[in-house]
Amino acid sequence: MDKSLYISMTGASQNMKAQAAHANNLANVSTTGFRRDFEQARSMPVFGETFPTRVYAMTERPGSDFSQGALIETGRDLDVAVEGEGWIAVQAPDGSEAYTRAGSLAVDAFGMLRTSSGLPVLGNGGPIAIPPAEKIEIGSDGTISIRALGEAPSVMAEVDRIKLVKPDNALVRKGEDGLMRVEGQLEQPADAAVTVTTGFLEGSNVNAVSEMTSMLTLARQFELHVKMMRTAEENAQSTNRILQIS
């Protein structure tokens, strides 16, 4: 069978994976703090005893776009947006430390500070617990202050501080749960240089027009690969007929 069939197959396979990545980006165009994913593949020559004559499509580790999304003003005291580079540390469902930019926070019935997806927010000594309070304020450095029940408006007490980290983006990888982690599951130290803005949320950094354009381009490429596979099949059938005649 013509080897071009396998070459076209690898190209079509990578096109399908790229389409899935762009479709996921487009589905999260309105998700708070979402970082769009890149689709990556490269042409890899097949080396053998002679010079390489065939080039296959090979998958590479995909990455994420860490550029900042637009800030959306909400005016809510527990909404925070990380300024510039940095992440909010949260406790993943498996108990490990993970990172997110989704800063829509809330206090549950047990006084635990959680993200909109229900993940506990980490502080200086683990998950942050907030006593009953009339008012909660979050400072630019992540410090959480409360006015306890029955206290005067001017009396604010510091409870904890949100753990803000700034790992090397080259080591940050997105998991299947959408949370960011550092290679090797290494916990990062708090970085005092990372700040947040209260009353704002960071939107997704996905550009819907760009994603749609990429999906159309990939669809045309996929059609070309399928056409090449059909051509290889027709060539194989023609060869078989010639051999039968001879």
Buried (B, 14 or more C-beta within 10 A) or exposed (E): EBEBBBBBBBBBBBBEBBBEBBEBBBEBBEBBBBBBBBBBBEEBEEEEEEEEEEBBBEBEEBBBBBEBBEBEEBEBEBBBBBBEBBBBBBBBEEEEBBBBBBBBBBBEEEEBBBBBBEBBBBBEEEBBBBEEBEEBBBBEBBBBBBBBEEBEEEEBEEBBBBBBBBBEEEEBBBEEEBBBBBEEEEBBEBBEEBBBBBBBBBBBBBBEEEBEEBBEEBEEBBEBBBEBBEBBEEBEEEEEEEEEEE
